[in-house]
């Protein structure tokens, strides 16, 4: 089968590999259809690794994906405990917890210390024609949702999880730094919650425009303003109730803290390239901030599917570029360079 592997920093190769064997009990074999390109994928593309993972050998990227069920193992039930059928379209939660540890038992599978993750070394991802996945990680896609939206259900799930942590209340003031796909979805969700002022900041003009289109009442290019000064001026020096950092940059964490009111809430979603958290302790202490690090998502797939199906969040509006699997290297290079107009890149694997 055709497969794409990352051999090292910016070294993506299109090659052939063995097809998977038959799925075991509780597993399904998927014909992969579409795969999303994520910010964390760009981190691995740039450095060959992310966080504490290494790059000891080539591996297959791709953790945002959907496919069509080709074969089903015994007792294969999806994430809602429904039997999975051959021919069914499913989106996949890439995080596979053990379901038995203390954190899993307490309802936090996203924090499972024994988990593995599709598309994160050493576990191969979905940039290949076929793949065996855990049935419990599959969620049926309604007919109303195009294949291209399947990978974005995971992205939307991450945004929902971050919003859950934010505890936004009606008429709150909110700031989101970073208007990439996750940031844009957070902005969309926050705008649905009745906030009074919703600030959005990014360095790319088309993302600023999309943030405004998706509900930001105040959207700015950081090349044209100081985000902290802007927020303080617009809130009469008070600051915002909630700040969400989704920019994957180091200085934006401090900016998010600086623009918060005393007693405000800081939600960290971005993953800094150097794996360091830069924040002045004096600011966090003197303001008495609540700081939450949002780890992936948990139990959000059903809500993501409901929002996408209802039309309240139009995921297709985020899809800006599509490439075939054989064009993966080009897709990564263009996304890494942030070519004009790129919001979400989708790679098409199947016909």
Order of alpha helices (4+ residues) and beta strands (2+ residues): beta-beta-beta-alpha-beta-beta-beta-alpha-beta-beta-beta-alpha-beta-alpha-beta-alpha-beta-alpha-beta-alpha-beta-alpha-beta-alpha-beta-alpha-beta
